[in-house]
Amino acid sequence: MSDSGSGYSGNAWRSAGGVPPHAFDPWTQPELFRGVLTRRVFAFLIDLVVLSIPVIFAYLFIAVFGLITLGLGWLLFWLVWPASVVWAVIYYGTSLGGPHSATLGMRVMDLELRTWYGAPGYFVLGAMHAVLFWISVSMLSPLVLLVGLFNGRRRLLHDIVLGTVVINSSIRNPVGQPARTW
């Protein structure tokens, strides 16, 4: 058997580098990427609300605890910021690594995270996705988000670095027609 020719042999794929092709092609499946950037903005805002609610409750608890302990409990305020970071990393890791491969905001907006070859997300990928997003926006200014306007898969800089793609999950999992009542 020779390895020359088109690189396709039976049911197996082959390429020069041994790397599988992209699972989601914007030219053959444009509906997977239609409106993704706009939906990501709204999903991010929803996730900010979800992330901020426990943090606000923690601040309120410490404030009341400080009143009860005559100011001694206010020494716990320094723990809120590190706990907020840990909470955000756990939230993104478990939600993007969960069965839906999406945060609550992404699920509301019918989005899901996939690797470039089509596999669902996992905990470390979800956690790194959040960390790289915040680092890129903090260090390179929010203008780095304009990267998504200039590529077919609507990937942002941290998506490109991690090898992920965000797609419309409503296209992959269409909702069935509701049952008739007559």
C-alpha positions as CSV (number, residue, x, y, z in Angstrom):
1,M,0.0,0.0,0.0
2,S,1.4,3.3,-0.9
3,D,0.7,6.6,0.8
4,S,0.5,8.7,-2.3
5,G,-2.6,10.1,-3.8
6,S,-5.4,12.1,-2.3
7,G,-4.7,11.1,1.2
8,Y,-8.0,9.4,1.7
9,S,-8.0,5.7,2.3
10,G,-11.3,3.9,3.2
11,N,-13.0,5.4,6.2
12,A,-9.8,7.0,7.6
13,W,-8.6,10.5,7.0
14,R,-5.1,11.4,6.4
15,S,-3.2,14.6,5.9
16,A,0.4,15.6,5.6
17,G,0.6,16.7,9.3
18,G,-1.6,13.9,10.8
19,V,-4.1,16.5,12.0
20,P,-7.8,16.1,11.5
21,P,-9.7,18.7,9.4
22,H,-11.8,21.4,11.1
23,A,-15.2,20.0,12.1
24,F,-17.1,23.2,11.4
25,D,-16.7,24.9,8.1
26,P,-18.0,28.5,7.7
27,W,-18.4,28.1,4.0
28,T,-20.4,24.9,4.0
29,Q,-22.3,25.5,7.3
30,P,-22.7,29.3,7.6
31,E,-25.8,28.9,9.8
32,L,-23.6,27.6,12.6
33,F,-21.8,30.9,12.8
34,R,-24.6,33.3,12.0
35,G,-25.1,35.9,14.9
36,V,-22.6,34.2,17.1
37,L,-20.7,37.3,18.1
38,T,-23.9,39.2,19.1
39,R,-25.2,36.2,21.1
40,R,-21.8,35.9,22.8
41,V,-22.1,39.5,24.1
42,F,-25.5,38.9,25.6
43,A,-24.4,35.5,27.0
44,F,-21.4,37.2,28.6
45,L,-23.7,39.8,30.3
46,I,-26.0,37.1,31.6
47,D,-22.9,35.2,33.0
48,L,-21.7,38.4,34.7
49,V,-25.0,38.6,36.5
50,V,-24.8,34.9,37.5
51,L,-21.2,35.4,38.7
52,S,-22.0,38.6,40.6
53,I,-24.9,37.4,42.7
54,P,-22.9,35.2,45.1
55,V,-20.2,37.8,45.3
56,I,-22.8,40.5,46.3
57,F,-24.2,38.1,48.9
58,A,-20.7,37.5,50.3
59,Y,-20.1,41.2,50.7
60,L,-23.5,41.7,52.4
61,F,-22.8,38.7,54.7
62,I,-19.4,40.1,55.7
63,A,-20.8,43.6,56.3
64,V,-23.5,42.2,58.6
65,F,-21.0,39.9,60.3
66,G,-18.7,42.8,60.8
67,L,-21.5,44.7,62.5
68,I,-22.3,41.8,64.8
69,T,-18.7,41.3,65.8
70,L,-18.1,45.0,66.3
71,G,-15.9,45.4,63.3
72,L,-13.8,42.2,63.7
73,G,-15.6,40.4,60.9
74,W,-14.7,43.1,58.4
75,L,-11.3,41.6,58.2
76,L,-12.8,39.0,55.9
77,F,-13.4,41.5,53.1
78,W,-9.9,40.7,51.7
79,L,-11.1,37.2,51.0
80,V,-13.9,38.2,48.7
81,W,-11.7,39.1,45.7
82,P,-9.7,35.8,45.6
83,A,-12.9,33.9,46.3
84,S,-14.5,35.7,43.3
85,V,-11.7,34.6,41.0
86,V,-11.9,31.0,42.2
87,W,-15.7,31.1,41.8
88,A,-15.5,32.4,38.2
89,V,-12.9,29.7,37.2
90,I,-15.0,26.9,38.8
91,Y,-18.2,28.3,37.1
92,Y,-16.6,28.4,33.7
93,G,-14.8,25.1,34.1
94,T,-17.8,23.2,35.2
95,S,-20.3,24.8,32.8
96,L,-18.1,24.7,29.7
97,G,-16.9,21.2,30.7
98,G,-20.4,20.0,31.5
99,P,-22.8,18.0,29.3
100,H,-24.0,21.1,27.4
101,S,-20.5,22.6,26.8
102,A,-22.0,26.0,27.6
103,T,-22.4,28.5,30.5
104,L,-25.9,29.5,31.6
105,G,-25.7,32.6,29.5
106,M,-24.6,30.6,26.5
107,R,-27.4,28.1,27.0
108,V,-30.0,31.0,27.1
109,M,-28.5,32.3,23.9
110,D,-28.3,28.9,22.2
111,L,-24.5,28.7,22.0
112,E,-22.1,25.9,22.7
113,L,-18.3,25.6,22.9
114,R,-16.6,22.9,20.8
115,T,-13.0,22.1,20.1
116,W,-11.9,22.9,16.5
117,Y,-12.3,19.2,15.7
118,G,-15.8,18.9,17.1
119,A,-15.3,17.4,20.6
120,P,-17.2,18.9,23.6
121,G,-15.4,21.0,26.2
122,Y,-13.9,19.7,29.4
123,F,-13.1,21.4,32.8
124,V,-9.6,22.5,32.1
125,L,-10.5,23.9,28.7
126,G,-13.4,25.8,30.2
127,A,-11.3,27.3,33.0
128,M,-8.5,28.2,30.6
129,H,-11.1,29.8,28.3
130,A,-12.2,32.2,31.0
131,V,-8.6,32.9,32.2
132,L,-7.3,33.7,28.7
133,F,-10.4,35.8,27.9
134,W,-9.8,38.0,31.0
135,I,-6.0,38.2,30.4
136,S,-6.4,39.1,26.7
137,V,-9.1,41.8,27.4
138,S,-7.1,43.2,30.4
139,M,-3.7,43.4,28.7
140,L,-4.6,44.0,25.1
141,S,-7.7,46.3,25.7
142,P,-11.2,45.3,24.8
143,L,-10.4,46.1,21.1
144,V,-8.9,42.6,20.9
145,L,-12.5,41.4,20.6
146,L,-12.6,42.8,17.1
147,V,-10.6,39.8,16.0
148,G,-13.9,37.9,15.7
149,L,-15.1,40.2,12.9
150,F,-12.2,39.2,10.7
151,N,-12.5,35.4,10.5
152,G,-15.1,33.1,9.1
153,R,-15.6,31.1,12.3
154,R,-16.2,34.2,14.4
155,R,-13.4,33.1,16.8
156,L,-11.9,35.5,19.3
157,L,-8.2,35.6,20.2
158,H,-8.6,33.2,23.1
159,D,-10.6,30.8,21.0
160,I,-7.8,30.7,18.4
161,V,-5.1,30.1,21.1
162,L,-7.1,27.3,22.7
163,G,-8.4,25.8,19.5
164,T,-12.1,26.3,20.3
165,V,-15.1,27.4,18.3
166,V,-18.5,28.7,19.6
167,I,-21.4,27.6,17.4
168,N,-25.2,28.0,17.4
169,S,-26.5,24.9,19.3
170,S,-30.0,25.5,18.0
171,I,-28.7,24.6,14.5
172,R,-27.0,21.4,15.7
173,N,-30.0,20.4,17.9
174,P,-33.1,21.7,16.3
175,V,-36.2,22.0,18.5
176,G,-39.0,19.8,17.3
177,Q,-42.4,21.0,16.4
178,P,-44.7,21.2,19.4
179,A,-47.3,18.5,19.8
180,R,-50.7,19.2,18.5
181,T,-53.5,19.4,21.0
182,W,-56.4,18.3,18.7
